[in-house]
Amino acid sequence: MMRINEFFRDTKPFGQLVGLCFFILLGFVFGIGLQLLLQANDLPQGPTLNLCSAAVMQILTFLLPTVLFSTIYYGSVGAYLKVDLRGRSWLMGGVAIVAFVLMLPANDWLTYWNANWNLGAWGDTLRHNSQLLQQTTDMMLSQDTVPYFLLQLLVVALVPAICEECFFRGALQQTLLRWVRNPHVAIIATSVIFSLAHGDILGFCPRLLLGLMLGYMFHYSGSILVNICAHFFNNAAVVVLYFLFHHNYITTPPTEPLLLPWFTTVLCTVGAMLIFVQYFTKNVQKDA
């Protein structure tokens, strides 16, 4: 019996891209349908239901299309997504987290600058949309008990890290790379789509920076595990800050950017770049 990927194995990269778009549209429709079904059953609304609904939406919208895509076109999910659980990947994941920590000051300044864009006639509408998205996040992270904290880490940090990295870097970036044959173009295009997919123009630039870092990390490390580690840390940091804020361990709201002095920001950014060059680009060149 012929395996399904043998029928699709000669599909051109552009055709694969069309197929990927179809799969994500299919997953999105399934997710919206499930949400409408839950609303029709008049289930009690609350943080737990919102968290569970968000997790299911992530799985249906990003992970399911990626699994279908990699299975149909390549016959193997793990090999196509470059799931590497060896010690080297975990080590590089730790290095990626350090680089992310050092980039936080620059990211805060970028967040502050982006949030204060003058958007003219569209400004009020876009700011209102940004506030609604922030209110949704606040509601999901409003509970301060330990069980809810663990659930928040799972749903807000781990599930998106796995689902979004598998789709954006594992499927979309690799498919674009096969089409345009230029890693920089593929990484930049994927990062722009990644940022736009979050639906917040006033947070576009910091998410674009996040996407670029993740894109180059995947390109040089060749392991989706590195990306998942870095993405998980980025999301988990927000969950932890909310938890600490609700328990009065910190007084600054998690939504407020911490604007460090410019020289500190520059030093941290240079440090992050040196770490990236040393442990990603040079390391890959040596391995090659």
Disulfide bonds with the S-S distance in Angstrom:
none
